[in-house]
Amino acid sequence: MPLKSRFLFASLFLLLAALLALWFTPFAVSHGVRWWIWWRARQEGFIVNIEKIDAPFMRAVAIRQLRLRNAHDDTLRIDLTITDVTFDLDFKHILLHRRGRAIRNLSIRELHGELRRSNPTVRAISPRGWATLHRMLPEELTVGGSEVRIENGPTLVLLRNGFLSANQTEAGRFSAAEVMIASPWFHQTFSQLRGATHWEADHLTIAGLTLTHGLDLQSATADLSRLGNQRVGLQFDTDAFGGKIRGNISHEWRSQHSNWKIAGGATDISLEQTSEAFGFADRVSGLLHAGNFTFRGNLAEPDLVTASLWSELTGLTWRNRTAEAIMLGAALYNRRIQLQQLYIKQQANQFTLSGEATFPSSMSGWLSPDFRGNVSASIDQLGDFAALFGASAGDFAGKITIDGAMDTRDRKFGGHLMVEGASLTFFKTAIDNLSAKLNLKATDMEIEQLAMTRKNDSLSGQGKIDLSHGHNYSGTLEARLNNLIDYLSIPSGAAEKRNPIPADVQVTIDSSKWDVRGVIHMPNSSPMSFTANFPLPIGTDWNVFRISPLNITLNFPSVFLAKAPQLFHPQIFNDGILSGNISLSETLQHPHIGGDIQLMNGKLSGNAGGSVNLTEASGRIVFGGNRASIEFLNVATKNTDLSLGGEIDFQDTNNVMVRIDGPTPIFDLTAHQIGCMNKIELASVPFTLAPTVAELQFCGALFQSNWTIGLKERTIAESSDISDPDGVTREFPLCFSGNPLESATLLLGSLPRPEAHPTATPPNKGTKARR
């Protein structure tokens, strides 16, 4: 065949091939792209739905809608929907497997994504998937209409109406209507964000972003150049509240052990501006003068974690807490925490703590820390120093020095601590001098010396506390008080005469069991003696103590109330003799009580504390087990006398019943149902038309205020004059300590006291006869 013919034939063949390629290329590209996306998604465990793909010759590929979601794993949920996607493919890099970007330009009109992960160890995609994702990074990128929700355990990130454009030749832009970040440690929402972007060498930079007032992101660069090797990084530079914050964060998850690297520093951060920006309810002022932080490892693998922290706060003020300087330096490595220094300076107060501890491997390990360190403190204003830790400054005062060392390595305790104080106030109780010496040993803490003095009062003791699982403690205490009233809560305005009440108390503690003995010397009265035996383990609350076994005895042969200090306001007794002998055993909730109490010739003040209008009272109560008998109770007002008796049922102190009755008739003069009753008034009545009260009933819990009083009235049968003891009972709540504006008076009546009439005296016959 002639050469000319061969050339013509080849040209026609090439032209035909070109025409066929032009005809079939859109079909091949669209189906090839669909098949490739389906195949790669299936390999990673995803389900993909593609609505429509258009691939015009020499033009960008367009996908109408693509939805990607995971198929099986419930601990990881991925749901991604993108609408109107266009991208330019670089077939040279795709077909020849050359290095470079497979996509030149990627544009997404709308993106809706949701990622929820409840297990942090679950991997989203395989290493091959990350490599593929890295190759798909485009040269130019535009994403509009973004709605993204990311949940990783307790952390939530929301992006609403986001827009991002980035390329290598000119600045792009970033905007978002709202970005919300919520976690256990941080919760903040940023609105109407605007910034510039730049994309070069797989590094995406966002700059000039104003997050909130006083917080501007100068630049933040995301490093995606090693995404195929499962590593990403982030660098940021921020102007924050008058200062600077710089940081570098990288995360690598290529191996089985994911690894974080964090390094950051801060200078001259205003705490006042920070508190205002984040909406703190309390005003905080001061300056974070300097701070550095490093971290490497994974919190899920504490054996491999290393970290360091150094910070310096100056001029700190929070509520009523102030400090001139607080410095903290610490490091973590090989599961050991090295506290390089904790230093607090507050005017004339200085506190320093340093040491080393093992990072606990479990929650129970925090209860038995492995710590070795030194503590030193020189505090001249204890109230200000205590206020720094949340206490009320008015509850503490004085000077105190602390010096000591502590060593708890290998769960063996050792060390010592010495405390000296003068002119102290603890919880508004004055202490002239305090001296204490503590020794830490292998299994217990020994209180070698404890001595406190206050005026003529003193308290001394020694003991030890078992630091093993039982936490038992033993020791002795001895207290000598010149006036017991100084340590009791006496209402302001109590009776002016307060004769001192000296007291001596001795306590012996053996394995958390207390043996208390003491004598109280009441003025012009015989001494009151008492004993008590009860267990009191560490951590016992009131509810447990009420059901714990105990034994208490109290003996007071004669207390002359006229000379005794008045502990109530208004005062109750002006005169009388109180005597008795009480023994209590079993528990406070179900007590067994024996003995008796007797009051003779009791003279009450005009209103008996404002609750009843009695002027005189005498009586005797005899206890026998879980009941007591009121043998007699004689009370009087200005115009009437009452002779009563009764019984007390205290089988359960949560439901105590006191019944009072007697031969003297009592009348119910309260014509209508009243509300909460805060006063009982007894009046004399010359008639008996009012209903007769057969019994007064007081019911309630011994250690609570929800008491009631019941009036059990007698009813007269219509066909006879015999009274029915099982009459109607009217109940009223008691509120002696309630609001007097919401309370009322219960009015009862009694026959008036008979008037004394002079009678003629008969002649003495015996005397007349002798005469």
SEGU-676373 format. One record per residue (C-alpha): residue in three letters; x, y, z. Coordinates in steps of 0.02 Angstrom, whole numbers, padded with zeros to 5 digits, always signed. Example, Ala and Ser with C-alpha at 12.3 -4.5 7.8 and 13.67 -1.06 7.14 Angstrom:
% residues 2
ALA+00615-00225+00390;SER+00684-00053+00357;
***
This chain:
% residues 771
MET+00000+00000+00000;PRO+00070+00169-00048;LEU+00137+00275+00094;LYS+00011+00410+00057;SER-00133+00289+00075;ARG-00063+00220+00237;PHE-00052+00394+00309;LEU-00230+00434+00258;PHE-00292+00272+00333;ALA-00202+00304+00498;SER-00272+00480+00504;LEU-00448+00416+00479;PHE-00422+00285+00614;LEU-00360+00413+00738;LEU-00504+00528+00696;LEU-00627+00387+00722;ALA-00545+00341+00887;ALA-00552+00522+00942;LEU-00735+00531+00898;LEU-00773+00371+00991;ALA-00675+00433+01143;LEU-00767+00596+01136;TRP-00931+00503+01127;PHE-00898+00375+01265;THR-00792+00479+01386;PRO-00938+00561+01482;PHE-01021+00391+01501;ALA-00859+00306+01556;VAL-00809+00446+01677;SER-00979+00459+01760;HIS-00996+00271+01784;GLY-00814+00256+01833;VAL-00832+00389+01966;ARG-00993+00309+02032;TRP-00913+00136+02039;TRP-00754+00201+02121;ILE-00850+00294+02258;TRP-00960+00143+02291;TRP-00809+00025+02298;ARG-00706+00135+02416;ALA-00856+00167+02530;ARG-00894-00020+02539;GLN-00714-00057+02588;GLU-00729+00064+02735;GLY-00897-00005+02791;PHE-01007+00135+02725;ILE-01165+00141+02621;VAL-01168+00272+02483;ASN-01316+00336+02381;ILE-01281+00444+02227;GLU-01427+00528+02143;LYS-01350+00584+01976;ILE-01176+00608+01900;ASP-01140+00717+01746;ALA-00967+00712+01666;PRO-00964+00823+01507;PHE-00808+00806+01401;MET-00669+00925+01457;ARG-00780+00995+01594;ALA-00801+00969+01782;VAL-00890+00816+01849;ALA-01054+00860+01937;ILE-01145+00756+02068;ARG-01323+00806+02106;GLN-01327+00730+02281;LEU-01220+00608+02377;ARG-01261+00530+02546;LEU-01135+00429+02646;ARG-01174+00336+02808;ASN-01099+00193+02907;ALA-01183+00023+02900;HIS-01154-00073+03061;ASP-01059+00004+03208;ASP-01179+00078+03337;THR-01038+00162+03436;LEU-00991+00266+03283;ARG-01121+00353+03177;ILE-01075+00450+03020;ASP-01206+00530+02910;LEU-01144+00647+02772;THR-01252+00728+02636;ILE-01178+00844+02503;THR-01281+00930+02368;ASP-01223+00998+02199;VAL-01041+00943+02202;THR-00926+00989+02057;PHE-00743+00941+02039;ASP-00607+00935+01906;LEU-00510+00772+01894;ASP-00325+00766+01850;PHE-00320+00606+01745;LYS-00132+00615+01723;HIS-00104+00590+01909;ILE-00247+00465+01922;LEU-00201+00352+01776;LEU-00012+00361+01793;HIS-00015+00354+01985;ARG+00096+00506+01995;ARG+00117+00611+02149;GLY+00003+00761+02156;ARG-00177+00805+02180;ALA-00311+00700+02097;ILE-00437+00843+02109;ARG-00399+01020+02050;ASN-00554+01114+02103;LEU-00690+01055+02222;SER-00851+01152+02250;ILE-00996+01101+02364;ARG-01155+01203+02371;GLU-01226+01122+02529;LEU-01151+01006+02659;HIS-01241+00923+02804;GLY-01138+00811+02916;GLU-01161+00720+03080;LEU-01033+00618+03177;ARG-01070+00534+03343;ARG-00941+00427+03433;SER-00974+00354+03605;ASN-00816+00246+03610;PRO-00654+00344+03583;THR-00559+00187+03530;VAL-00670+00156+03378;ARG-00582+00202+03215;ALA-00684+00294+03083;ILE-00590+00231+02929;SER-00442+00120+02889;PRO-00262+00180+02856;ARG-00292+00155+02669;GLY-00446+00265+02685;TRP-00344+00406+02761;ALA-00218+00393+02619;THR-00358+00403+02492;LEU-00435+00552+02581;HIS-00265+00639+02578;ARG-00251+00614+02390;MET-00424+00689+02367;LEU-00375+00855+02445;PRO-00404+00983+02305;GLU-00300+01128+02244;GLU-00447+01246+02268;LEU-00595+01221+02384;THR-00765+01302+02407;VAL-00894+01237+02532;GLY-01055+01332+02562;GLY-01210+01306+02667;SER-01123+01195+02796;GLU-01218+01120+02942;VAL-01106+01006+03047;ARG-01134+00917+03213;ILE-00993+00820+03300;GLU-01018+00724+03462;ASN-00869+00637+03540;GLY-00921+00569+03710;PRO-00974+00719+03817;THR-00903+00847+03693;LEU-01017+00930+03565;VAL-00968+01045+03420;LEU-01099+01130+03311;LEU-01072+01232+03151;ARG-01218+01324+03075;ASN-01223+01407+02903;GLY-01036+01393+02874;PHE-00944+01448+02716;LEU-00763+01413+02667;SER-00663+01456+02512;ALA-00476+01430+02496;ASN-00347+01424+02357;GLN-00161+01448+02332;THR-00159+01605+02226;GLU-00269+01726+02323;ALA-00350+01748+02493;GLY-00513+01658+02524;ARG-00640+01685+02660;PHE-00724+01593+02803;SER-00889+01636+02886;ALA-01010+01552+03006;ALA-01174+01607+03078;GLU-01138+01511+03240;VAL-01009+01394+03313;MET-01048+01310+03480;ILE-00927+01208+03585;ALA-00993+01116+03739;SER-00894+01001+03851;PRO-00885+00962+04038;TRP-00752+01097+04059;PHE-00803+01226+03929;HIS-00963+01294+03853;GLN-00964+01440+03733;THR-01054+01500+03576;PHE-00974+01612+03445;SER-01087+01704+03322;GLN-01064+01794+03157;LEU-00884+01743+03126;ARG-00787+01819+02980;GLY-00607+01784+02927;ALA-00484+01763+02783;THR-00412+01596+02724;HIS-00259+01532+02632;TRP-00224+01356+02564;GLU-00047+01304+02521;ALA+00049+01139+02530;ASP-00093+01054+02623;HIS-00094+01190+02756;LEU-00258+01283+02784;THR-00241+01450+02873;ILE-00384+01554+02944;ALA-00337+01729+03002;GLY-00415+01888+03066;LEU-00558+01802+03158;THR-00644+01896+03299;LEU-00720+01765+03414;THR-00789+01880+03548;HIS-00749+02045+03631;GLY-00566+02040+03683;LEU-00530+01873+03597;ASP-00459+01884+03421;LEU-00385+01739+03324;GLN-00237+01812+03232;SER-00204+01650+03140;ALA-00240+01465+03151;THR-00157+01342+03034;ALA-00216+01164+03011;ASP-00077+01050+02948;LEU-00151+00913+02836;SER+00011+00870+02746;ARG+00025+00705+02841;LEU-00158+00657+02838;GLY-00115+00501+02739;ASN+00001+00450+02881;GLN-00141+00481+03004;ARG-00071+00638+03082;VAL-00141+00814+03090;GLY-00080+00971+03174;LEU-00143+01142+03225;GLN-00048+01301+03265;PHE-00135+01457+03330;ASP-00093+01632+03387;THR-00225+01728+03484;ASP-00242+01900+03561;ALA-00337+01858+03720;PHE-00402+01986+03844;GLY-00253+02102+03843;GLY-00123+01965+03822;LYS-00063+01828+03706;ILE-00098+01642+03692;ARG+00003+01533+03574;GLY-00013+01347+03550;ASN+00036+01198+03446;ILE-00070+01039+03444;SER-00039+00879+03346;HIS-00126+00712+03348;GLU-00062+00548+03276;TRP-00165+00388+03274;ARG-00067+00281+03151;SER-00015+00151+03281;GLN-00125+00063+03404;HIS-00081+00195+03534;SER-00143+00366+03479;ASN-00032+00509+03533;TRP-00065+00692+03571;LYS+00066+00829+03577;ILE+00014+00995+03651;ALA+00121+01146+03691;GLY+00058+01318+03735;GLY+00100+01478+03824;ALA+00007+01630+03888;THR+00064+01802+03945;ASP-00025+01947+04031;ILE-00203+01881+04019;SER-00328+01991+04111;LEU-00438+01884+04223;GLU-00567+02024+04236;GLN-00590+02032+04047;THR-00594+01842+04039;SER-00731+01830+04170;GLU-00836+01963+04083;ALA-00817+01879+03913;PHE-00870+01708+03976;GLY-01010+01777+04085;PHE-00948+01727+04257;ALA-01075+01774+04391;ASP-00938+01828+04514;ARG-00814+01966+04478;VAL-00635+01905+04454;SER-00487+02020+04434;GLY-00301+01995+04422;LEU-00174+01944+04291;LEU-00109+01780+04224;HIS+00066+01851+04210;ALA+00143+01697+04132;GLY+00097+01519+04096;ASN+00166+01370+03999;PHE+00091+01199+03970;THR+00152+01043+03881;PHE+00072+00872+03859;ARG+00121+00716+03765;GLY+00029+00551+03764;ASN-00149+00491+03786;LEU-00253+00503+03945;ALA-00317+00327+03912;GLU-00137+00267+03935;PRO-00070+00364+04086;ASP+00091+00260+04091;LEU+00149+00347+03932;VAL+00093+00524+03975;THR+00215+00666+04009;ALA+00158+00842+04051;SER+00217+01003+04132;LEU+00134+01160+04196;TRP+00199+01327+04258;SER+00087+01475+04296;GLU+00097+01637+04392;LEU-00056+01736+04447;THR-00038+01911+04516;GLY-00165+02026+04600;LEU-00299+01892+04609;THR-00468+01948+04678;TRP-00622+01836+04678;ARG-00771+01877+04787;ASN-00689+01915+04955;ARG-00533+01815+04912;THR-00371+01904+04873;ALA-00191+01852+04843;GLU-00043+01954+04787;ALA+00040+01807+04698;ILE+00006+01623+04665;MET+00139+01518+04580;LEU+00116+01338+04528;GLY+00244+01225+04447;ALA+00213+01039+04417;ALA+00271+00899+04303;LEU+00203+00725+04261;TYR+00310+00581+04200;ASN+00317+00392+04230;ARG+00153+00404+04325;ARG+00233+00523+04450;ILE+00176+00700+04485;GLN+00314+00816+04539;LEU+00247+00970+04627;GLN+00394+01085+04602;GLN+00313+01227+04698;LEU+00146+01292+04756;TYR+00178+01465+04827;ILE+00046+01584+04892;LYS+00084+01760+04951;GLN-00052+01863+05031;GLN+00009+02021+05117;ALA+00092+01954+05276;ASN+00041+01774+05237;GLN+00154+01651+05146;PHE+00124+01468+05107;THR+00240+01347+05016;LEU+00210+01165+04968;SER+00324+01053+04864;GLY+00340+00868+04840;GLU+00314+00716+04731;ALA+00171+00592+04715;THR+00124+00439+04613;PHE-00020+00461+04492;PRO-00158+00341+04554;SER-00207+00201+04436;SER-00386+00192+04504;MET-00513+00300+04594;SER-00477+00213+04759;GLY-00295+00263+04741;TRP-00339+00446+04772;LEU-00393+00396+04950;SER-00220+00328+04987;PRO-00101+00445+04895;ASP+00083+00407+04878;PHE+00157+00577+04920;ARG+00322+00645+04984;GLY+00343+00830+05014;ASN+00373+00978+05126;VAL+00254+01112+05188;SER+00296+01279+05266;ALA+00179+01421+05312;SER+00193+01585+05405;ILE+00020+01660+05423;ASP-00007+01821+05518;GLN-00187+01852+05461;LEU-00275+01685+05470;GLY-00446+01757+05423;ASP-00386+01823+05255;PHE-00294+01661+05217;ALA-00445+01553+05261;ALA-00556+01663+05151;LEU-00445+01620+05003;PHE-00508+01440+05017;GLY-00692+01486+05036;ALA-00709+01504+05225;SER-00786+01656+05309;ALA-00650+01779+05358;GLY-00745+01825+05516;ASP-00735+01645+05580;PHE-00544+01644+05588;ALA-00410+01760+05653;GLY-00237+01760+05730;LYS-00061+01702+05689;ILE-00006+01525+05650;THR+00153+01441+05588;ILE+00164+01269+05508;ASP+00320+01171+05469;GLY+00339+00989+05423;ALA+00370+00849+05301;MET+00268+00702+05240;ASP+00315+00538+05157;THR+00186+00407+05104;ARG+00289+00304+04982;ASP+00250+00118+04964;ARG+00091+00149+05065;LYS+00199+00177+05220;PHE+00172+00342+05306;GLY+00308+00445+05385;GLY+00345+00624+05427;HIS+00305+00758+05553;LEU+00208+00919+05568;MET+00221+01057+05698;VAL+00089+01191+05722;GLU+00105+01344+05834;GLY-00027+01480+05852;ALA-00069+01630+05958;SER-00221+01743+05979;LEU-00320+01628+05866;THR-00503+01621+05822;PHE-00580+01461+05750;PHE-00763+01473+05701;LYS-00781+01628+05811;THR-00708+01536+05962;ALA-00556+01622+06034;ILE-00399+01522+06075;ASP-00256+01609+06162;ASN-00124+01479+06120;LEU-00116+01323+06013;SER+00023+01195+06004;ALA+00015+01031+05909;LYS+00141+00902+05855;LEU+00094+00763+05735;ASN+00197+00614+05681;LEU+00157+00508+05530;LYS+00205+00325+05547;ALA+00189+00172+05438;THR+00010+00128+05486;ASP-00055+00271+05591;MET-00047+00457+05623;GLU+00005+00499+05800;ILE-00050+00659+05885;GLU+00097+00670+06001;GLN+00043+00834+06080;LEU-00112+00942+06074;ALA-00132+01090+06192;MET-00250+01237+06185;THR-00284+01374+06312;ARG-00418+01508+06319;LYS-00418+01623+06470;ASN-00433+01500+06615;ASP-00493+01357+06504;SER-00381+01221+06437;LEU-00390+01070+06323;SER-00252+00941+06308;GLY-00242+00772+06228;GLN-00148+00643+06130;GLY-00194+00497+06019;LYS-00173+00409+05854;ILE-00276+00372+05699;ASP-00262+00208+05606;LEU-00230+00243+05421;SER-00272+00067+05366;HIS-00443+00011+05303;GLY-00525+00018+05475;HIS-00479+00200+05508;ASN-00500+00173+05696;TYR-00433+00304+05815;SER-00388+00308+05998;GLY-00327+00433+06125;THR-00369+00540+06275;LEU-00438+00715+06298;GLU-00451+00820+06453;ALA-00543+00986+06463;ARG-00560+01109+06605;LEU-00687+01247+06576;ASN-00711+01397+06687;ASN-00882+01432+06612;LEU-00977+01306+06506;ILE-01096+01443+06446;ASP-00957+01516+06337;TYR-00966+01361+06226;LEU-01155+01346+06215;SER-01267+01431+06089;ILE-01361+01553+06201;PRO-01495+01662+06120;SER-01454+01846+06126;GLY-01553+01935+06260;ALA-01557+01790+06384;ALA-01571+01832+06568;GLU-01440+01954+06626;LYS-01379+01848+06771;ARG-01262+01719+06702;ASN-01167+01642+06844;PRO-01019+01542+06778;ILE-01035+01353+06763;PRO-00867+01267+06784;ALA-00847+01094+06706;ASP-00718+00955+06701;VAL-00724+00827+06561;GLN-00615+00674+06530;VAL-00626+00572+06370;THR-00547+00405+06332;ILE-00560+00338+06155;ASP-00520+00157+06111;SER-00547+00095+05932;SER-00669+00237+05893;LYS-00769+00201+06052;TRP-00790+00350+06167;ASP-00794+00343+06357;VAL-00841+00515+06424;ARG-00849+00567+06605;GLY-00877+00738+06676;VAL-00939+00849+06816;ILE-01033+01013+06797;HIS-01035+01129+06946;MET-01198+01225+06946;PRO-01198+01381+07059;ASN-01263+01349+07236;SER-01313+01173+07185;SER-01245+00998+07202;PRO-01128+00945+07060;MET-01203+00865+06906;SER-01109+00710+06850;PHE-01127+00620+06686;THR-01052+00474+06590;ALA-01072+00422+06409;ASN-01013+00271+06308;PHE-01042+00263+06120;PRO-00954+00214+05958;LEU-00911+00354+05837;PRO-00819+00288+05682;ILE-00750+00414+05558;GLY-00885+00466+05435;THR-01033+00433+05551;ASP-01178+00549+05515;TRP-01327+00591+05625;ASN-01441+00458+05550;VAL-01313+00322+05587;PHE-01278+00389+05761;ARG-01463+00381+05807;ILE-01467+00193+05779;SER-01297+00158+05859;PRO-01290+00082+06035;LEU-01247+00199+06178;ASN-01256+00215+06366;ILE-01281+00382+06455;THR-01306+00420+06639;LEU-01347+00590+06715;ASN-01359+00626+06900;PHE-01413+00796+06968;PRO-01464+00780+07154;SER-01523+00960+07172;VAL-01515+01108+07055;PHE-01577+01272+07127;LEU-01654+01360+06977;ALA-01653+01530+07063;LYS-01463+01531+07056;ALA-01442+01434+06894;PRO-01398+01531+06735;GLN-01544+01558+06618;LEU-01512+01477+06450;PHE-01673+01535+06366;HIS-01745+01701+06313;PRO-01863+01751+06385;GLN-01815+01656+06542;ILE-01931+01517+06602;PHE-01894+01480+06786;ASN-01871+01606+06925;ASP-01861+01479+07065;GLY-01877+01294+07105;ILE-01776+01137+07138;LEU-01740+01014+06998;SER-01673+00841+07040;GLY-01658+00674+06956;ASN-01559+00525+06900;ILE-01570+00464+06720;SER-01492+00315+06631;LEU-01513+00288+06444;SER-01462+00133+06346;GLU-01492+00045+06178;THR-01511+00181+06042;LEU-01575+00358+06025;GLN-01710+00302+05905;HIS-01769+00160+06016;PRO-01705+00207+06190;HIS-01721+00117+06356;ILE-01727+00245+06497;GLY-01733+00221+06684;GLY-01737+00342+06830;ASP-01841+00494+06875;ILE-01848+00684+06862;GLN-01932+00793+06992;LEU-01971+00979+06998;MET-02024+01056+07163;ASN-02094+01230+07192;GLY-02056+01289+07017;LYS-02090+01473+06992;LEU-02111+01524+06811;SER-02091+01695+06736;GLY-02246+01789+06684;ASN-02259+01709+06512;ALA-02148+01554+06531;GLY-02053+01592+06375;GLY-02206+01660+06284;SER-02281+01485+06257;VAL-02394+01460+06409;ASN-02461+01577+06544;LEU-02415+01468+06694;THR-02342+01543+06853;GLU-02306+01386+06956;ALA-02264+01205+06916;SER-02215+01050+07012;GLY-02207+00870+06953;ARG-02121+00703+06946;ILE-02086+00587+06799;VAL-02031+00407+06823;PHE-01950+00317+06676;GLY-01966+00130+06650;GLY-01899+00059+06486;ASN-01983+00136+06335;ARG-02121+00223+06435;ALA-02130+00350+06573;SER-02263+00391+06701;ILE-02307+00569+06750;GLU-02347+00532+06931;PHE-02407+00708+06964;LEU-02403+00875+06877;ASN-02470+01025+06973;VAL-02478+01188+06878;ALA-02557+01355+06919;THR-02596+01522+06842;LYS-02647+01682+06931;ASN-02829+01623+06945;THR-02833+01434+06933;ASP-02748+01272+06986;LEU-02732+01106+06894;SER-02684+00934+06958;LEU-02634+00820+06815;GLY-02551+00654+06776;GLY-02513+00552+06623;GLU-02388+00447+06528;ILE-02256+00462+06392;ASP-02230+00332+06256;PHE-02058+00343+06172;GLN-02036+00169+06096;ASP-01987+00260+05936;THR-01919+00437+05955;ASN-01984+00473+05781;ASN-02161+00452+05852;VAL-02168+00510+06033;MET-02338+00518+06119;VAL-02371+00618+06280;ARG-02542+00596+06361;ILE-02597+00711+06503;ASP-02760+00697+06602;GLY-02818+00715+06781;PRO-02964+00738+06900;THR-02969+00927+06875;PRO-03086+00967+06730;ILE-03016+01060+06579;PHE-03130+01148+06455;ASP-03102+01182+06270;LEU-03136+01369+06246;THR-03074+01376+06066;ALA-03236+01391+05971;HIS-03168+01365+05796;GLN-03027+01272+05710;ILE-02868+01375+05717;GLY-02709+01361+05616;CYS-02533+01337+05680;MET-02531+01360+05870;ASN-02386+01449+05955;LYS-02460+01481+06128;ILE-02570+01390+06254;GLU-02669+01501+06372;LEU-02760+01434+06527;ALA-02906+01541+06588;SER-03026+01522+06735;VAL-03211+01499+06694;PRO-03353+01501+06822;PHE-03464+01391+06712;THR-03450+01220+06633;LEU-03545+01243+06470;ALA-03390+01220+06361;PRO-03339+01045+06304;THR-03237+00950+06432;VAL-03063+00890+06381;ALA-03031+00714+06440;GLU-02850+00708+06382;LEU-02713+00816+06307;GLN-02606+00727+06177;PHE-02438+00789+06114;CYS-02368+00694+05963;GLY-02210+00715+05860;ALA-02030+00666+05827;LEU-01911+00701+05970;PHE-01776+00782+05862;GLN-01892+00875+05745;SER-02014+01020+05759;ASN-02168+00944+05675;TRP-02269+00919+05836;THR-02456+00922+05857;ILE-02573+00940+06007;GLY-02737+00846+06017;LEU-02888+00885+06128;LYS-02986+00727+06165;GLU-03160+00786+06219;ARG-03290+00693+06320;THR-03462+00665+06242;ILE-03621+00640+06340;ALA-03743+00507+06281;GLU-03915+00580+06248;SER-04003+00448+06353;SER-03886+00453+06504;ASP-03770+00562+06604;ILE-03620+00446+06581;SER-03474+00526+06491;ASP-03396+00436+06344;PRO-03205+00435+06361;ASP-03184+00389+06177;GLY-03236+00560+06120;VAL-03189+00669+05973;THR-03006+00726+05960;ARG-02964+00895+05888;GLU-02783+00916+05826;PHE-02682+01074+05803;PRO-02504+01092+05737;LEU-02376+01168+05855;CYS-02262+01306+05790;PHE-02175+01385+05939;SER-02031+01437+05826;GLY-02136+01487+05676;ASN-02196+01654+05610;PRO-02306+01735+05745;LEU-02409+01822+05610;GLU-02466+01651+05545;SER-02501+01572+05716;ALA-02639+01577+05847;THR-02673+01543+06032;LEU-02757+01385+06097;LEU-02873+01437+06239;LEU-02914+01312+06378;GLY-03018+01339+06535;SER-03022+01277+06715;LEU-03125+01311+06870;PRO-03065+01462+06969;ARG-02963+01441+07126;PRO-03077+01438+07282;GLU-03067+01599+07383;ALA-03005+01583+07565;HIS-03149+01623+07688;PRO-03116+01655+07877;THR-03202+01529+07991;ALA-03235+01532+08181;THR-03113+01432+08281;PRO-03197+01318+08411;PRO-03144+01341+08591;ASN-03004+01231+08652;LYS-03090+01124+08786;GLY-02932+01052+08851;THR-02858+01221+08888;LYS-03017+01281+08973;ALA-03020+01129+09089;ARG-02841+01155+09143;ARG-02885+01330+09188;
***
